Amino acid sequence: MFETIWWRCHIRANDRHAAERVVGRLAARLDRPLRTETYERYGRYPELAQLCLVSPLGVAGPAAALHTVLRSAWLIASPWALDAPTADGEFDGMASVSVGSRFAVPGVGWMGFHVNDRR
């Protein structure tokens, strides 16, 4: 069972409160809840915050998981670059303004997701 979508993102924000406002806008765009797991300043670029976020997924099988995650991801940005799924059904995706992705929420510059059937 694919239970969770793990998201990572880089957000242009001066402090945690500003970053959480951006996360709130991301959550409003998604078709599922979004919770912040970690927040830290991004070392290479101090004007960016790096956040790890989680969303419930709750689907069985890699094909259903891929379809559901991509449906959610496209609500946030487009296009997404995808890695080929592993034999275990794990897969990753990434969107970045530096490679032409457009985000529906201002302040997000990079975002990635990871999905597997482990908790």
N, C-alpha and C positions, 0 to 999 in steps of 0.2 A: 504494500500500500504506500502510495506517495503522499505523505502527510503535510509536508512543509515546502514552501519556496523560500530560499535564503537569498536575500538581495544585499548587494553592497553598492554604495553610491558615494560620489564626491559632490558636495554641495558648496557653493560659494555662500559663506555665512560668517559673520563676525564672532558669533558665540553660539552656545548650545540652544538658546531660546530661538534665535533666528533659524537655525537648522531644523528645529522641531516644527516651526511654522511651515517650512518647505515640505517636511515629511507629512504634515497634516494635509497639504494640498495634494501630495502624491496619493495619500490614502483616500481623499475625496474622489480622485480619478479612477481608482481601482474598483473592481467589483468584489473585493474581499477586504477584511481588516488588515492593517499594517501596524506592526509594533517595532519600536526601536530596541535593538539588543545592545549595541555599543555605539559610542560617540567618541571620536578623538580628532585632534587636529591632524591634517595630512602633512607629514614631515617635509616633503619636497616643496610644497606650496602652502605656506602658513595661512593664506587667505581661504583655503578649502578645509572643509570638515569631511572626515570619512566616517560613514555610518554603516552599520550592519543592521539590516531590518529583516523581519520574518512575517510571512503570511501563511495562513492555513491553506492547504491544497485539498487533501482528502479524496483522492481518486485512486482507482486501481489500474495498474498497467501503465507502461511507459508511453504508449500512443495517446491515451487519454490525458496523461500528465503533460505531455508536450503540447497537445492542442489547447488545454486549459491554461497553461502558463503563457503560451504565446498570445492567446486572446487577452490575457491580463497585461502582458508586457506592451502590447501595441496600444493600450490605453494610455501608457506613459510616454512612449517614444517610438520613433520609427526612423530608419530600419534598424533591425537587430542582426548582429552577426552571431551565428550559432556554431558551436563545436559539434562534431559528430557524436552521437550517443555511444556510450561504452557498451560492452557486452552485458553489463549489469543494469542498463537502462538509465544511467546517469547522464545528464546533459547540462550544458552551460550556454549562456547567451550574454552578449555585451552590446551596449549602445554608447556612443561617445560623440560629442560635438566635434571633436578633432577629426573624425572620419565621416562627417556628414549627417549624423543622426540629429533629429529634431526632437526636443523634449516638450511635452505639453505643459510642464511646470517650469517657470523661470527659476534659475539658480542651480539647476542640476546640470553638471557637465559630463558626467560619466556614470553609468549604472550597469551592473551585471547581476545575473541570477545563476543559481545552482540548484538543481533538483536531483534527489536520489530517493531510493525506497528505504533508507535507513533513518532512524530517529536521531 
